[in-house]
């Protein structure tokens, strides 16, 4: 091949290789944006302090690392105020700050700035935030070279002098699902409940077992009460509120081989209306903690504005939380049952006695049908949940008879009056004791119990 042919072949080879190299070559790795807080793990922050150019400042301190709870502290005049901070808000701001990306140097403006200091252990990280926005953004600076631009949302939270932005809106800021005691007062009436283990009991105005499900619903309703807004200090008479709620939670904190005990008490006082239309209500909330006979304030008292609708669950009627079964105690403790007709003077009672071999009537073993009916009666009274319980007598009820249950020592466990309502909102079978009336939908099993009791007291 001639020299010209060799040169032409080399040129052709190079010309074909260049496009292939351009297509197959590895692209240069894009530079990874540098995190503004690359040297700090903000999720482990202990305190967050914000200072505004007006001189107002606030501080959030982590008070429970396990539960991730924060306490907000600020000053109103000469008084230091405290209120639980919104954990989702604190957590969200720290997450957004952790994702900020450092940009290039940015000239400082002449406007005012707010400052942010985050303490992580013994390390403090301080930043400044321009209080003025430019095209919807503001500079967030760790120093002259570590600058990020933040948007309106984050900017408004970091530069506001109003602590309300950070406050937890819940009237009961610490969860009350594990409450130990609860009391509600309104209109001169009181309802007090206490928990032992997982069981609740009414202790005022009467002593009765409470229904755990109904108490849990009441606690959930109370926990959902949120401040519509935080008010300025009011001059109302809080010594005579229109209603009050007091919730206590017993706490056990391991400390080495010992266990320290304390009681957290949260109180909500309800005052008068906060607006002309009466749609909102002025309230005041506070919390204290008692340990070793010493009670210390945790936060408040602080005025709140609540919606009237949020307070609809407040009731002092014990029927709202009483056990949904009309007979209290254990059915196994029943050794004698007395049935009596209603409103019949001189009527002879029908009695059944439990022996080791089964139930008897007049010392004669009852039939298997009667034994099954007695079992169904006890199931109805001890184990069947009423559809509703009221403190008022249902209108139009027709009496069936009464049932008295006795223990082995002949002490009465309960006397229940049975009745029926044919129609209306209380239609069904009603078992009444003291001032309470349990209403049951007329199922096949309940109808059978009622028919059997009616037959026994009528002598059929």
C-alpha positions as CSV (number, residue, x, y, z in Angstrom):
1,X,0.0,0.0,0.0
2,X,1.3,3.4,-0.9
3,X,2.1,6.0,1.8
4,X,-1.0,8.0,0.7
5,X,-3.1,5.0,1.2
6,X,-1.8,4.4,4.7
7,X,-2.4,8.0,5.7
8,X,-5.9,7.8,4.3
9,X,-6.6,4.6,6.3
10,X,-5.4,6.2,9.5
11,X,-7.5,9.3,9.0
12,X,-10.6,7.1,8.3
13,X,-10.0,5.0,11.4
14,X,-9.6,8.1,13.7
15,X,-12.7,9.7,12.1
16,X,-14.8,6.6,13.0
17,X,-13.3,6.2,16.5
18,X,-14.1,9.7,17.7
19,X,-17.9,9.4,17.6
20,X,-17.7,6.1,19.3
21,X,-15.6,7.5,22.1
22,X,-17.9,10.5,22.5
23,X,-20.9,8.2,22.9
24,X,-19.4,5.5,25.1
25,X,-17.2,7.6,27.4
26,X,-18.2,7.9,31.0
27,X,-19.8,11.3,31.8
28,X,-18.1,13.4,34.4
29,X,-19.7,12.8,37.8
30,X,-21.9,15.8,38.7
31,X,-20.7,17.6,41.8
32,X,-22.8,16.6,44.9
33,X,-24.4,19.7,46.5
34,X,-22.8,20.4,49.9
35,X,-25.2,20.2,52.9
36,X,-25.2,23.4,54.9
37,X,-25.3,21.3,58.1
38,X,-23.0,18.5,57.0
39,X,-21.0,18.6,60.2
40,X,-24.0,18.6,62.5
41,X,-26.8,16.0,63.1
42,X,-29.7,18.2,63.8
43,X,-32.0,15.3,64.7
44,X,-30.0,15.2,68.0
45,X,-30.5,18.8,68.9
46,X,-31.1,19.6,72.6
47,X,-32.2,23.2,72.3
48,X,-33.2,25.6,69.6
49,X,-33.1,29.4,70.3
50,X,-34.6,32.1,68.1
51,X,-33.9,35.8,68.5
52,X,-35.7,38.5,66.6
53,X,-34.4,41.9,65.7
54,X,-37.1,43.4,68.0
55,X,-35.3,41.9,71.0
56,X,-37.9,39.2,71.5
57,X,-36.6,35.6,71.8
58,X,-37.8,32.1,72.5
59,X,-36.2,28.8,73.3
60,X,-37.2,25.2,72.7
61,X,-35.7,22.6,74.9
62,X,-36.0,18.8,74.5
63,X,-37.5,17.5,77.7
64,X,-38.0,13.8,76.7
65,X,-35.6,12.3,74.3
66,X,-37.5,9.0,74.1
67,X,-40.9,10.7,73.5
68,X,-39.4,13.6,71.5
69,X,-41.2,16.2,73.5
70,X,-40.1,19.9,73.6
71,X,-40.8,22.8,75.9
72,X,-41.1,26.3,74.6
73,X,-40.0,29.2,76.8
74,X,-40.4,32.9,76.2
75,X,-40.9,36.1,78.1
76,X,-44.0,38.3,78.2
77,X,-42.9,41.5,80.0
78,X,-41.2,40.4,83.2
79,X,-42.8,37.0,83.3
80,X,-41.3,33.9,81.9
81,X,-43.9,31.7,80.1
82,X,-43.7,28.0,79.3
83,X,-45.9,25.9,77.0
84,X,-45.2,22.6,75.2
85,X,-43.9,23.1,71.7
86,X,-45.5,21.3,68.7
87,X,-43.3,18.2,68.2
88,X,-44.3,17.8,64.5
89,X,-43.4,21.5,63.9
90,X,-40.0,21.2,65.6
91,X,-39.2,17.9,63.9
92,X,-40.3,19.3,60.5
93,X,-38.1,22.4,60.8
94,X,-35.1,20.4,61.8
95,X,-35.6,18.1,58.9
96,X,-35.9,21.0,56.4
97,X,-32.8,22.7,57.9
98,X,-30.9,19.4,57.5
99,X,-31.7,19.4,53.8
100,X,-30.5,22.9,53.1
101,X,-27.8,23.1,50.5
102,X,-25.0,25.6,50.7
103,X,-24.8,28.0,47.8
104,X,-22.2,30.5,46.8
105,X,-21.3,33.7,48.7
106,X,-24.1,36.2,48.9
107,X,-23.8,39.9,49.7
108,X,-25.3,40.9,53.0
109,X,-28.3,43.3,52.9
110,X,-28.9,46.3,55.1
111,X,-32.1,45.0,56.6
112,X,-32.7,43.4,60.0
113,X,-31.8,39.8,60.8
114,X,-33.0,37.1,63.2
115,X,-30.6,34.6,64.7
116,X,-30.9,30.9,65.2
117,X,-28.8,28.8,67.7
118,X,-29.0,25.1,67.8
119,X,-27.2,23.2,70.7
120,X,-26.2,19.6,70.1
121,X,-24.5,18.4,73.2
122,X,-21.6,20.8,73.9
123,X,-21.7,22.2,70.3
124,X,-23.6,25.3,69.2
125,X,-24.5,26.0,65.6
126,X,-25.5,29.6,65.0
127,X,-27.1,31.1,61.8
128,X,-28.6,34.4,60.8
129,X,-31.7,34.9,58.7
130,X,-32.5,38.0,56.7
131,X,-35.9,39.2,57.9
132,X,-36.7,40.7,54.5
133,X,-37.7,38.6,51.5
134,X,-36.4,39.2,48.0
135,X,-38.4,37.6,45.3
136,X,-40.0,35.2,47.9
137,X,-36.6,34.1,49.3
138,X,-34.3,35.1,52.1
139,X,-30.7,34.3,53.0
140,X,-29.9,31.8,55.7
141,X,-26.2,32.2,56.7
142,X,-23.9,30.1,58.8
143,X,-21.2,32.5,57.7
144,X,-20.3,34.6,54.7
145,X,-19.5,31.6,52.5
146,X,-22.0,29.0,53.8
147,X,-25.3,30.5,52.6
148,X,-28.6,29.0,51.6
149,X,-31.8,30.5,50.3
150,X,-35.0,29.6,52.1
151,X,-38.6,30.1,51.0
152,X,-41.5,32.0,52.6
153,X,-42.8,29.1,54.7
154,X,-39.6,28.3,56.6
155,X,-38.7,32.0,56.7
156,X,-42.0,32.9,58.5
157,X,-41.4,30.3,61.2
158,X,-37.8,31.2,61.9
159,X,-38.3,35.0,61.9
160,X,-41.6,35.5,63.7
161,X,-41.4,37.0,67.2
162,X,-44.8,35.3,68.1
163,X,-44.3,32.1,70.1
164,X,-47.8,30.9,69.1
165,X,-46.3,29.6,65.8
166,X,-44.4,27.0,67.9
167,X,-47.0,26.2,70.6
168,X,-48.7,22.8,70.7
169,X,-52.4,23.6,70.0
170,X,-53.7,20.7,72.2
171,X,-55.4,21.9,75.5
172,X,-53.9,18.7,77.1
173,X,-50.5,18.9,75.6
174,X,-49.2,15.7,77.2
175,X,-51.1,12.6,76.0
176,X,-53.8,11.5,78.5
177,X,-54.6,8.1,77.1
178,X,-52.8,6.5,80.1
179,X,-54.4,8.8,82.6
180,X,-54.8,7.6,86.2
181,X,-57.6,9.9,87.4
182,X,-60.1,12.2,85.7
183,X,-62.6,14.7,87.1
184,X,-65.1,17.0,85.3
185,X,-67.1,19.7,87.1
186,X,-69.9,21.7,85.6
187,X,-73.0,23.4,86.9
188,X,-72.4,22.3,90.4
189,X,-72.2,18.6,89.4
190,X,-69.0,16.5,89.6
191,X,-67.9,13.3,87.8
192,X,-64.7,11.7,89.1
193,X,-63.1,8.5,87.7
194,X,-60.1,6.5,88.8
195,X,-58.1,3.7,87.2
196,X,-56.6,0.7,88.8
197,X,-54.6,-1.4,86.4
198,X,-56.7,-1.4,83.2
199,X,-60.0,-1.1,85.0
200,X,-61.8,2.2,85.5
201,X,-64.3,3.0,88.3
202,X,-66.6,5.9,89.0
203,X,-65.8,7.4,92.5
204,X,-68.1,10.4,92.4
205,X,-71.0,11.1,92.6
206,X,-71.4,7.3,93.1
207,X,-69.2,4.3,93.4
208,X,-69.7,2.1,90.3
209,X,-67.6,0.2,87.8
210,X,-67.0,2.2,84.7
211,X,-66.8,1.0,81.1
212,X,-63.3,1.1,79.8
213,X,-64.4,1.7,76.2
214,X,-66.6,4.6,77.2
215,X,-63.8,6.2,79.3
216,X,-61.3,5.7,76.5
217,X,-63.7,7.5,74.2
218,X,-64.1,10.3,76.7
219,X,-60.3,10.7,77.0
220,X,-59.9,10.7,73.2
221,X,-62.5,13.4,73.0
222,X,-60.7,15.5,75.6
223,X,-57.4,14.9,73.9
224,X,-58.8,16.3,70.7
225,X,-59.6,19.7,72.2
226,X,-57.4,22.2,70.3
227,X,-56.9,25.9,70.8
228,X,-58.4,27.9,68.0
229,X,-56.0,30.6,69.0
230,X,-53.9,31.7,72.0
231,X,-55.3,34.7,73.7
232,X,-53.6,37.5,75.7
233,X,-53.8,37.2,79.5
234,X,-57.4,37.5,80.5
235,X,-58.9,39.2,83.5
236,X,-61.7,36.7,84.1
237,X,-62.6,35.2,87.4
238,X,-60.9,31.9,87.2
239,X,-61.8,31.1,90.8
240,X,-65.3,30.4,89.6
241,X,-65.1,28.8,86.1
242,X,-68.2,27.5,84.4
243,X,-66.6,24.1,84.0
244,X,-63.3,22.4,84.7
245,X,-61.4,19.3,83.7
246,X,-58.6,17.8,85.8
247,X,-56.5,14.9,84.5
248,X,-53.8,13.2,86.5
249,X,-51.3,10.7,85.2
250,X,-49.1,8.6,87.6
251,X,-45.5,8.2,86.2
252,X,-42.8,5.8,87.1
253,X,-39.2,6.6,86.0
254,X,-36.4,4.1,86.5
255,X,-33.3,5.5,88.1
256,X,-30.6,2.9,88.5
257,X,-32.1,0.3,90.9
258,X,-34.7,2.7,92.1
259,X,-37.9,3.9,90.6
260,X,-39.0,7.6,91.0
261,X,-42.7,8.2,91.1
262,X,-44.4,11.5,90.2
263,X,-47.9,12.6,89.2
264,X,-48.5,14.9,86.2
265,X,-51.7,17.0,86.6
266,X,-53.2,18.9,83.6
267,X,-56.1,21.3,84.2
268,X,-58.4,23.0,81.8
269,X,-60.7,25.8,83.2
270,X,-63.7,26.9,81.0
271,X,-64.8,30.5,81.2
272,X,-67.2,32.6,79.3
273,X,-67.7,33.3,75.6
274,X,-64.8,34.8,73.7
275,X,-66.9,36.4,70.9
276,X,-70.3,38.1,70.5
277,X,-71.9,35.1,68.8
278,X,-70.8,32.7,71.4
279,X,-69.1,30.3,69.0
280,X,-65.9,30.4,70.9
281,X,-65.1,30.0,74.6
282,X,-62.3,31.4,76.7
283,X,-60.4,28.8,78.6
284,X,-57.2,28.5,80.7
285,X,-54.8,25.6,80.8
286,X,-52.0,24.7,83.1
287,X,-49.9,21.7,84.2
288,X,-48.0,20.8,87.4
289,X,-46.0,17.8,88.5
290,X,-45.9,16.4,92.0
291,X,-43.0,14.3,93.4
292,X,-42.0,13.6,97.0
293,X,-44.8,15.9,98.3
294,X,-43.6,18.8,96.2
295,X,-45.7,20.2,93.4
296,X,-44.0,22.3,90.7
297,X,-45.5,24.2,87.8
298,X,-44.7,22.8,84.3
299,X,-46.5,25.3,82.1
300,X,-49.3,27.9,82.2
301,X,-51.7,29.0,83.4
302,X,-52.2,30.2,79.8
303,X,-55.4,31.5,78.2
304,X,-56.8,29.7,75.1
305,X,-59.7,30.3,72.8
306,X,-61.7,27.1,72.1
307,X,-64.6,26.4,69.9
308,X,-67.9,25.6,71.7
309,X,-68.2,22.5,69.6
310,X,-65.0,21.0,70.9
311,X,-66.4,21.1,74.5
312,X,-69.5,19.0,73.7
313,X,-68.0,15.9,75.2
314,X,-67.8,17.5,78.6
315,X,-70.4,15.7,80.8
316,X,-70.9,15.0,84.5
317,X,-73.5,12.3,83.9
318,X,-72.2,9.1,85.3
319,X,-74.4,7.2,82.9
320,X,-72.1,8.2,80.1
321,X,-69.3,6.1,81.4
322,X,-70.9,3.5,83.7
323,X,-70.4,-0.2,82.9
324,X,-72.5,-1.2,79.9
325,X,-73.7,-4.3,81.8
326,X,-76.3,-3.7,84.4
327,X,-75.0,-6.2,87.0
328,X,-71.6,-5.6,88.5
329,X,-69.3,-8.1,90.0
330,X,-68.8,-11.7,88.8
331,X,-71.7,-14.0,87.8
332,X,-69.8,-16.9,89.5
333,X,-70.6,-15.2,92.8
334,X,-74.4,-15.5,92.3
335,X,-75.8,-18.3,94.5
336,X,-79.4,-17.3,94.7
337,X,-81.8,-15.5,92.3
338,X,-85.1,-14.0,93.4
339,X,-87.8,-13.1,90.9
340,X,-90.7,-10.8,91.8
341,X,-93.6,-9.4,89.9
342,X,-93.7,-5.6,89.6
343,X,-96.2,-3.6,91.7
344,X,-98.0,-6.6,93.2
345,X,-98.4,-6.3,96.9
346,X,-98.0,-9.5,98.8
347,X,-96.7,-11.5,95.8
348,X,-94.7,-14.6,96.5
349,X,-91.2,-14.5,95.1
350,X,-89.8,-17.2,93.0
351,X,-86.3,-18.2,94.1
352,X,-83.6,-20.4,92.6
353,X,-80.6,-21.7,94.6
354,X,-77.3,-22.9,93.2
355,X,-76.0,-26.1,94.6
356,X,-73.0,-28.2,93.7
357,X,-75.2,-30.3,91.4
358,X,-76.9,-27.3,89.8
359,X,-79.8,-24.9,90.3
360,X,-82.8,-25.8,92.4
361,X,-86.3,-24.4,93.1
362,X,-88.0,-25.3,96.4
363,X,-85.2,-27.9,96.9
364,X,-86.0,-29.6,93.6
365,X,-83.6,-29.6,90.7
366,X,-84.8,-27.4,87.9
367,X,-85.4,-28.7,84.5
368,X,-82.8,-28.4,81.8
369,X,-84.9,-25.7,80.1
370,X,-85.0,-23.6,83.3
371,X,-81.2,-24.2,83.9
372,X,-80.6,-22.9,80.4
373,X,-82.9,-19.9,81.0
374,X,-81.0,-19.0,84.2
375,X,-77.7,-19.2,82.4
376,X,-79.1,-16.9,79.7
377,X,-80.4,-14.5,82.4
378,X,-77.0,-14.2,84.0
379,X,-75.4,-13.8,80.6
380,X,-77.8,-11.0,79.8
381,X,-77.2,-9.2,83.1
382,X,-73.4,-9.6,83.5
383,X,-72.0,-10.0,80.0
384,X,-74.3,-8.3,77.5
385,X,-73.4,-4.7,76.5
386,X,-76.4,-2.3,76.6
387,X,-76.9,-0.1,73.5
388,X,-77.2,2.9,75.8
389,X,-77.5,3.9,79.4
390,X,-79.5,6.8,80.8
391,X,-80.1,8.4,84.1
392,X,-83.8,9.2,83.2
393,X,-86.7,6.8,83.1
394,X,-87.8,5.9,79.6
395,X,-91.4,7.0,78.8
396,X,-94.0,4.4,78.0
397,X,-92.2,1.4,79.7
398,X,-94.2,-1.7,80.7
399,X,-92.9,-3.4,83.8
400,X,-92.0,-7.1,83.6
401,X,-90.6,-8.0,87.0
402,X,-87.6,-7.6,89.2
403,X,-84.5,-9.8,89.6
404,X,-82.4,-9.8,92.8
405,X,-79.0,-11.5,92.9
406,X,-77.5,-12.8,96.1
407,X,-74.0,-13.9,97.1
408,X,-73.2,-17.0,99.1
409,X,-73.5,-15.1,102.4
410,X,-77.0,-13.9,101.4
411,X,-75.9,-10.3,100.8
412,X,-77.6,-8.8,97.7
413,X,-75.4,-8.0,94.8
414,X,-78.0,-6.1,92.8
415,X,-81.7,-5.7,92.3
416,X,-82.7,-5.0,88.7
417,X,-86.2,-4.0,87.4
418,X,-87.0,-5.3,83.9
419,X,-89.3,-3.5,81.6
420,X,-90.1,-3.2,77.9
421,X,-90.7,-0.2,75.7
422,X,-92.6,-0.9,72.5
423,X,-91.6,2.1,70.4
424,X,-89.7,5.3,70.3
425,X,-86.0,6.1,70.8
426,X,-85.8,3.8,73.9
427,X,-87.6,0.8,72.3
428,X,-86.3,-2.5,73.6
429,X,-85.7,-4.2,77.0
430,X,-84.7,-2.0,79.9
431,X,-82.9,-3.2,83.0
432,X,-82.9,-0.5,85.8
433,X,-80.9,-0.2,88.9
434,X,-80.8,2.8,91.2
435,X,-81.1,5.8,88.9
436,X,-79.6,4.0,85.9
437,X,-81.5,2.4,83.0
438,X,-79.7,0.1,80.5
439,X,-81.5,-0.3,77.2
440,X,-81.0,-3.4,75.0
441,X,-82.1,-4.0,71.5
442,X,-84.6,-6.9,71.6
443,X,-82.5,-9.8,70.2
444,X,-83.8,-13.3,70.1
445,X,-81.7,-14.2,73.3
446,X,-83.0,-11.2,75.2
447,X,-86.6,-11.8,74.2
448,X,-86.2,-15.4,75.5
449,X,-84.9,-14.1,78.8
450,X,-87.8,-11.6,79.2
451,X,-90.4,-14.2,78.3
452,X,-89.0,-16.7,80.8
453,X,-88.9,-14.1,83.7
454,X,-92.5,-13.0,82.8
455,X,-93.6,-16.6,82.9
456,X,-92.0,-17.2,86.3
457,X,-93.4,-14.2,88.1
458,X,-96.9,-14.7,86.6
459,X,-96.9,-18.3,87.7
460,X,-97.4,-19.7,84.2
